[in-house]
Amino acid sequence: MKPSWSWVNTKGFCDDKQSLSQTTFTNKQSLSQTTFMIIFILGPQGSGKGTQAKGLAEHFNLFYLSTGDMLREMAKDNPQLAEKLNKGELLSDEFVMDSLVKYLEEKQVSGNFILDGSPRSVNQYGLLKKWLETKGKKVNLVIFLNVSEAASIKRLSARRMDPATGKIYNIVTEPKPGPEVDKSKLIQRGDDKPQAIKERLAEYKKITEPLIELLRKEGVLFEVDGEQPIAEVQEEIFGRVSKF
């Protein structure tokens, strides 16, 4: 598998489809050489997980892995997987986490990374912990971007896709279509319509809320109001990670 992602630093990468230009980065920091920071980020669709995870990777020199990007890249050579993704079918926890672990091992990454998109269920979390235990490591922090259903629907229903390039824009938040984009040709995908979004959010709550409660009990959950401006959310997250 040859990812199409671009490197943003020596250990992290981001998807070419999204720009971090709207995110304010302060002086970059590197964690202590004796610190192994393992983070994953949770939040409903439209909470800004990708933006914050990439910003964190950039600022603290962490390896960034988006499960969605990874699976879409795999799907290019796997028609069955591509069909499932196109239909929005759920993939088994074992398949997702096996793929994630395989990718990290291929990249020789076992510490100082942030995961965006997985684990998202109690079972996936258990599978990740078992793998980390074989490396003598554990999850240090889980960032939860708490966003209301109304805010998620507002943000997601404002998404538009350029059918010619496949790029996704947002007419309310970021990334907004630039002057080079013919806005009249942008379309709204079926899964970005309010009813479809409500169904996805209901599925998210069913799968992820038990994980959030478990993480809260374990003392690794850091909850942030994801409805704040991007820079304020980022400031809270950076402040928490800086304490390690």
MARDOZA-296791 format. One record per residue (C-alpha): residue number from 1; residue in three letters; x, y, z. Coordinates in steps of 0.05 Angstrom, whole numbers, always signed. Example, Ala and Ser with C-alpha at 12.3 -4.5 7.8 and 13.67 -1.06 7.14 Angstrom:
rec k:1 | r:ALA | east:+246 | north:-90 | up:+156
rec k:2 | r:SER | east:+273 | north:-21 | up:+143
END
This chain:
rec k:1 | r:MET | east:+0 | north:+0 | up:+0
rec k:2 | r:LYS | east:+29 | north:+67 | up:-20
rec k:3 | r:PRO | east:-7 | north:+124 | up:+15
rec k:4 | r:SER | east:-19 | north:+190 | up:-21
rec k:5 | r:TRP | east:-13 | north:+230 | up:+42
rec k:6 | r:SER | east:+37 | north:+287 | up:+48
rec k:7 | r:TRP | east:+86 | north:+292 | up:+106
rec k:8 | r:VAL | east:+77 | north:+351 | up:+152
rec k:9 | r:ASN | east:+137 | north:+334 | up:+195
rec k:10 | r:THR | east:+184 | north:+277 | up:+208
rec k:11 | r:LYS | east:+132 | north:+234 | up:+242
rec k:12 | r:GLY | east:+64 | north:+258 | up:+221
rec k:13 | r:PHE | east:+25 | north:+266 | up:+157
rec k:14 | r:CYS | east:-40 | north:+295 | up:+134
rec k:15 | r:ASP | east:-90 | north:+283 | up:+78
rec k:16 | r:ASP | east:-77 | north:+328 | up:+18
rec k:17 | r:LYS | east:-151 | north:+341 | up:+13
rec k:18 | r:GLN | east:-153 | north:+387 | up:+73
rec k:19 | r:SER | east:-113 | north:+449 | up:+87
rec k:20 | r:LEU | east:-88 | north:+469 | up:+156
rec k:21 | r:SER | east:-78 | north:+541 | up:+134
rec k:22 | r:GLN | east:-137 | north:+564 | up:+176
rec k:23 | r:THR | east:-107 | north:+534 | up:+240
rec k:24 | r:THR | east:-61 | north:+577 | up:+281
rec k:25 | r:PHE | east:+4 | north:+542 | up:+300
rec k:26 | r:THR | east:+48 | north:+570 | up:+354
rec k:27 | r:ASN | east:+120 | north:+549 | up:+368
rec k:28 | r:LYS | east:+127 | north:+475 | up:+353
rec k:29 | r:GLN | east:+145 | north:+429 | up:+411
rec k:30 | r:SER | east:+175 | north:+360 | up:+414
rec k:31 | r:LEU | east:+159 | north:+313 | up:+470
rec k:32 | r:SER | east:+215 | north:+288 | up:+514
rec k:33 | r:GLN | east:+255 | north:+231 | up:+483
rec k:34 | r:THR | east:+234 | north:+189 | up:+543
rec k:35 | r:THR | east:+160 | north:+204 | up:+532
rec k:36 | r:PHE | east:+118 | north:+159 | up:+488
rec k:37 | r:MET | east:+53 | north:+197 | up:+474
rec k:38 | r:ILE | east:-3 | north:+154 | up:+447
rec k:39 | r:ILE | east:-67 | north:+193 | up:+434
rec k:40 | r:PHE | east:-132 | north:+183 | up:+398
rec k:41 | r:ILE | east:-187 | north:+232 | up:+385
rec k:42 | r:LEU | east:-262 | north:+221 | up:+389
rec k:43 | r:GLY | east:-322 | north:+262 | up:+370
rec k:44 | r:PRO | east:-385 | north:+259 | up:+328
rec k:45 | r:GLN | east:-384 | north:+273 | up:+254
rec k:46 | r:GLY | east:-371 | north:+346 | up:+242
rec k:47 | r:SER | east:-336 | north:+357 | up:+309
rec k:48 | r:GLY | east:-270 | north:+377 | up:+275
rec k:49 | r:LYS | east:-230 | north:+315 | up:+295
rec k:50 | r:GLY | east:-187 | north:+316 | up:+233
rec k:51 | r:THR | east:-168 | north:+390 | up:+239
rec k:52 | r:GLN | east:-150 | north:+383 | up:+313
rec k:53 | r:ALA | east:-113 | north:+317 | up:+305
rec k:54 | r:LYS | east:-71 | north:+344 | up:+248
rec k:55 | r:GLY | east:-56 | north:+408 | up:+287
rec k:56 | r:LEU | east:-33 | north:+366 | up:+346
rec k:57 | r:ALA | east:+11 | north:+323 | up:+302
rec k:58 | r:GLU | east:+42 | north:+385 | up:+271
rec k:59 | r:HIS | east:+54 | north:+420 | up:+337
rec k:60 | r:PHE | east:+82 | north:+362 | up:+377
rec k:61 | r:ASN | east:+115 | north:+324 | up:+320
rec k:62 | r:LEU | east:+70 | north:+263 | up:+326
rec k:63 | r:PHE | east:+55 | north:+211 | up:+273
rec k:64 | r:TYR | east:-16 | north:+222 | up:+248
rec k:65 | r:LEU | east:-60 | north:+167 | up:+221
rec k:66 | r:SER | east:-131 | north:+176 | up:+197
rec k:67 | r:THR | east:-168 | north:+109 | up:+194
rec k:68 | r:GLY | east:-214 | north:+136 | up:+139
rec k:69 | r:ASP | east:-156 | north:+158 | up:+95
rec k:70 | r:MET | east:-122 | north:+91 | up:+106
rec k:71 | r:LEU | east:-183 | north:+51 | up:+87
rec k:72 | r:ARG | east:-197 | north:+93 | up:+26
rec k:73 | r:GLU | east:-126 | north:+82 | up:+3
rec k:74 | r:MET | east:-133 | north:+7 | up:+14
rec k:75 | r:ALA | east:-198 | north:+7 | up:-25
rec k:76 | r:LYS | east:-162 | north:+29 | up:-88
rec k:77 | r:ASP | east:-135 | north:-42 | up:-93
rec k:78 | r:ASN | east:-193 | north:-78 | up:-60
rec k:79 | r:PRO | east:-259 | north:-75 | up:-98
rec k:80 | r:GLN | east:-298 | north:-109 | up:-42
rec k:81 | r:LEU | east:-274 | north:-59 | up:+9
rec k:82 | r:ALA | east:-289 | north:-2 | up:-39
rec k:83 | r:GLU | east:-360 | north:-27 | up:-48
rec k:84 | r:LYS | east:-371 | north:-30 | up:+27
rec k:85 | r:LEU | east:-343 | north:+40 | up:+37
rec k:86 | r:ASN | east:-386 | north:+68 | up:-19
rec k:87 | r:LYS | east:-448 | north:+36 | up:+12
rec k:88 | r:GLY | east:-430 | north:+62 | up:+81
rec k:89 | r:GLU | east:-428 | north:-9 | up:+109
rec k:90 | r:LEU | east:-395 | north:-19 | up:+177
rec k:91 | r:LEU | east:-330 | north:-58 | up:+176
rec k:92 | r:SER | east:-313 | north:-108 | up:+230
rec k:93 | r:ASP | east:-273 | north:-83 | up:+289
rec k:94 | r:GLU | east:-222 | north:-137 | up:+276
rec k:95 | r:PHE | east:-211 | north:-117 | up:+204
rec k:96 | r:VAL | east:-204 | north:-43 | up:+221
rec k:97 | r:MET | east:-156 | north:-52 | up:+278
rec k:98 | r:ASP | east:-115 | north:-106 | up:+243
rec k:99 | r:SER | east:-107 | north:-59 | up:+185
rec k:100 | r:LEU | east:-88 | north:-2 | up:+231
rec k:101 | r:VAL | east:-36 | north:-43 | up:+270
rec k:102 | r:LYS | east:-7 | north:-71 | up:+205
rec k:103 | r:TYR | east:+2 | north:-1 | up:+178
rec k:104 | r:LEU | east:+35 | north:+25 | up:+241
rec k:105 | r:GLU | east:+82 | north:-35 | up:+243
rec k:106 | r:GLU | east:+100 | north:-25 | up:+170
rec k:107 | r:LYS | east:+119 | north:+46 | up:+187
rec k:108 | r:GLN | east:+155 | north:+22 | up:+250
rec k:109 | r:VAL | east:+112 | north:+67 | up:+293
rec k:110 | r:SER | east:+96 | north:+44 | up:+364
rec k:111 | r:GLY | east:+98 | north:+110 | up:+402
rec k:112 | r:ASN | east:+87 | north:+185 | up:+393
rec k:113 | r:PHE | east:+26 | north:+179 | up:+348
rec k:114 | r:ILE | east:-45 | north:+203 | up:+344
rec k:115 | r:LEU | east:-103 | north:+164 | up:+315
rec k:116 | r:ASP | east:-163 | north:+198 | up:+282
rec k:117 | r:GLY | east:-224 | north:+154 | up:+271
rec k:118 | r:SER | east:-205 | north:+92 | up:+311
rec k:119 | r:PRO | east:-215 | north:+63 | up:+361
rec k:120 | r:ARG | east:-288 | north:+83 | up:+363
rec k:121 | r:SER | east:-318 | north:+24 | up:+402
rec k:122 | r:VAL | east:-302 | north:-13 | up:+466
rec k:123 | r:ASN | east:-280 | north:-73 | up:+426
rec k:124 | r:GLN | east:-233 | north:-33 | up:+381
rec k:125 | r:TYR | east:-203 | north:+0 | up:+443
rec k:126 | r:GLY | east:-191 | north:-69 | up:+473
rec k:127 | r:LEU | east:-156 | north:-92 | up:+410
rec k:128 | r:LEU | east:-112 | north:-30 | up:+410
rec k:129 | r:LYS | east:-93 | north:-39 | up:+483
rec k:130 | r:LYS | east:-74 | north:-112 | up:+471
rec k:131 | r:TRP | east:-26 | north:-92 | up:+415
rec k:132 | r:LEU | east:+3 | north:-35 | up:+457
rec k:133 | r:GLU | east:+15 | north:-83 | up:+515
rec k:134 | r:THR | east:+60 | north:-125 | up:+470
rec k:135 | r:LYS | east:+102 | north:-61 | up:+461
rec k:136 | r:GLY | east:+102 | north:-45 | up:+535
rec k:137 | r:LYS | east:+60 | north:+18 | up:+522
rec k:138 | r:LYS | east:-10 | north:+44 | up:+535
rec k:139 | r:VAL | east:-58 | north:+99 | up:+512
rec k:140 | r:ASN | east:-38 | north:+163 | up:+548
rec k:141 | r:LEU | east:-95 | north:+209 | up:+528
rec k:142 | r:VAL | east:-162 | north:+208 | up:+492
rec k:143 | r:ILE | east:-188 | north:+275 | up:+468
rec k:144 | r:PHE | east:-264 | north:+279 | up:+463
rec k:145 | r:LEU | east:-293 | north:+337 | up:+423
rec k:146 | r:ASN | east:-363 | north:+345 | up:+450
rec k:147 | r:VAL | east:-410 | north:+375 | up:+398
rec k:148 | r:SER | east:-486 | north:+376 | up:+399
rec k:149 | r:GLU | east:-528 | north:+341 | up:+347
rec k:150 | r:ALA | east:-553 | north:+408 | up:+322
rec k:151 | r:ALA | east:-482 | north:+434 | up:+311
rec k:152 | r:SER | east:-461 | north:+370 | up:+276
rec k:153 | r:ILE | east:-520 | north:+373 | up:+229
rec k:154 | r:LYS | east:-507 | north:+447 | up:+214
rec k:155 | r:ARG | east:-434 | north:+434 | up:+198
rec k:156 | r:LEU | east:-443 | north:+370 | up:+158
rec k:157 | r:SER | east:-503 | north:+393 | up:+117
rec k:158 | r:ALA | east:-460 | north:+452 | up:+94
rec k:159 | r:ARG | east:-411 | north:+405 | up:+60
rec k:160 | r:ARG | east:-406 | north:+407 | up:-15
rec k:161 | r:MET | east:-366 | north:+364 | up:-63
rec k:162 | r:ASP | east:-333 | north:+382 | up:-128
rec k:163 | r:PRO | east:-353 | north:+324 | up:-174
rec k:164 | r:ALA | east:-294 | north:+338 | up:-219
rec k:165 | r:THR | east:-240 | north:+332 | up:-166
rec k:166 | r:GLY | east:-275 | north:+296 | up:-108
rec k:167 | r:LYS | east:-253 | north:+351 | up:-61
rec k:168 | r:ILE | east:-298 | north:+368 | up:-2
rec k:169 | r:TYR | east:-313 | north:+440 | up:+18
rec k:170 | r:ASN | east:-356 | north:+472 | up:+71
rec k:171 | r:ILE | east:-397 | north:+534 | up:+61
rec k:172 | r:VAL | east:-403 | north:+547 | up:+136
rec k:173 | r:THR | east:-336 | north:+526 | up:+167
rec k:174 | r:GLU | east:-271 | north:+503 | up:+135
rec k:175 | r:PRO | east:-246 | north:+490 | up:+83
rec k:176 | r:LYS | east:-287 | north:+540 | up:+43
rec k:177 | r:PRO | east:-285 | north:+537 | up:-33
rec k:178 | r:GLY | east:-234 | north:+586 | up:-61
rec k:179 | r:PRO | east:-241 | north:+633 | up:-120
rec k:180 | r:GLU | east:-214 | north:+579 | up:-166
rec k:181 | r:VAL | east:-275 | north:+535 | up:-151
rec k:182 | r:ASP | east:-339 | north:+540 | up:-192
rec k:183 | r:LYS | east:-389 | north:+541 | up:-134
rec k:184 | r:SER | east:-448 | north:+530 | up:-181
rec k:185 | r:LYS | east:-422 | north:+460 | up:-197
rec k:186 | r:LEU | east:-413 | north:+437 | up:-125
rec k:187 | r:ILE | east:-462 | north:+384 | up:-102
rec k:188 | r:GLN | east:-488 | north:+359 | up:-36
rec k:189 | r:ARG | east:-476 | north:+284 | up:-25
rec k:190 | r:GLY | east:-534 | north:+242 | up:-1
rec k:191 | r:ASP | east:-500 | north:+225 | up:+65
rec k:192 | r:ASP | east:-492 | north:+300 | up:+80
rec k:193 | r:LYS | east:-566 | north:+313 | up:+80
rec k:194 | r:PRO | east:-599 | north:+324 | up:+149
rec k:195 | r:GLN | east:-637 | north:+258 | up:+154
rec k:196 | r:ALA | east:-576 | north:+217 | up:+134
rec k:197 | r:ILE | east:-534 | north:+256 | up:+184
rec k:198 | r:LYS | east:-583 | north:+241 | up:+240
rec k:199 | r:GLU | east:-579 | north:+167 | up:+225
rec k:200 | r:ARG | east:-503 | north:+168 | up:+226
rec k:201 | r:LEU | east:-503 | north:+206 | up:+292
rec k:202 | r:ALA | east:-550 | north:+156 | up:+323
rec k:203 | r:GLU | east:-504 | north:+100 | up:+302
rec k:204 | r:TYR | east:-444 | north:+138 | up:+329
rec k:205 | r:LYS | east:-478 | north:+146 | up:+397
rec k:206 | r:LYS | east:-496 | north:+73 | up:+400
rec k:207 | r:ILE | east:-425 | north:+50 | up:+386
rec k:208 | r:THR | east:-382 | north:+105 | up:+418
rec k:209 | r:GLU | east:-418 | north:+128 | up:+481
rec k:210 | r:PRO | east:-401 | north:+64 | up:+519
rec k:211 | r:LEU | east:-328 | north:+75 | up:+500
rec k:212 | r:ILE | east:-330 | north:+147 | up:+525
rec k:213 | r:GLU | east:-358 | north:+124 | up:+592
rec k:214 | r:LEU | east:-303 | north:+70 | up:+598
rec k:215 | r:LEU | east:-249 | north:+121 | up:+582
rec k:216 | r:ARG | east:-277 | north:+169 | up:+633
rec k:217 | r:LYS | east:-273 | north:+115 | up:+686
rec k:218 | r:GLU | east:-202 | north:+99 | up:+666
rec k:219 | r:GLY | east:-182 | north:+171 | up:+675
rec k:220 | r:VAL | east:-153 | north:+181 | up:+605
rec k:221 | r:LEU | east:-210 | north:+222 | up:+575
rec k:222 | r:PHE | east:-200 | north:+297 | up:+563
rec k:223 | r:GLU | east:-266 | north:+329 | up:+543
rec k:224 | r:VAL | east:-267 | north:+394 | up:+503
rec k:225 | r:ASP | east:-325 | north:+437 | up:+480
rec k:226 | r:GLY | east:-319 | north:+426 | up:+405
rec k:227 | r:GLU | east:-367 | north:+483 | up:+389
rec k:228 | r:GLN | east:-316 | north:+535 | up:+408
rec k:229 | r:PRO | east:-275 | north:+569 | up:+353
rec k:230 | r:ILE | east:-221 | north:+524 | up:+324
rec k:231 | r:ALA | east:-164 | north:+564 | up:+356
rec k:232 | r:GLU | east:-196 | north:+560 | up:+425
rec k:233 | r:VAL | east:-206 | north:+485 | up:+420
rec k:234 | r:GLN | east:-135 | north:+478 | up:+397
rec k:235 | r:GLU | east:-108 | north:+520 | up:+455
rec k:236 | r:GLU | east:-143 | north:+475 | up:+506
rec k:237 | r:ILE | east:-116 | north:+412 | up:+473
rec k:238 | r:PHE | east:-45 | north:+438 | up:+467
rec k:239 | r:GLY | east:-47 | north:+460 | up:+540
rec k:240 | r:ARG | east:-67 | north:+390 | up:+563
rec k:241 | r:VAL | east:-16 | north:+353 | up:+521
rec k:242 | r:SER | east:+39 | north:+401 | up:+542
rec k:243 | r:LYS | east:+33 | north:+375 | up:+613
rec k:244 | r:PHE | east:+62 | north:+307 | up:+593
END
